[in-house]
């Protein structure tokens, strides 16, 4: 999600006891382009969608979230980082 208000609206409707982790996976523009090129070759995404994604990069920086850089990280490394975060005791 790229807008804090959307996250706030969803959270305001939640009830009960839960742990909420708001995590943004952040890549540099060049890394995002590299991923789009690979995904385009594999038929996963349309390259034209890259321009919208690039415009949204700065929006993710404004979100109240834990930022994890995925630049120069493999999928496994990024997944391991998320797993470690989820296994850590959440702040209350």
FENUR-V584214 format. One record per helix or strand of 2 or more residues. SS is the DSSP state (H for helix, E for strand). FROM is the first residue (numbers start at 0). TO is the last residue. If there is no record, write none. Layout:
BEGIN
{{SS	FROM	TO} {SS	FROM	TO}}
END
This chain:
BEGIN
{{H	3	11} {E	22	25} {H	28	40} {H	46	61} {E	65	68} {H	74	86}}
END
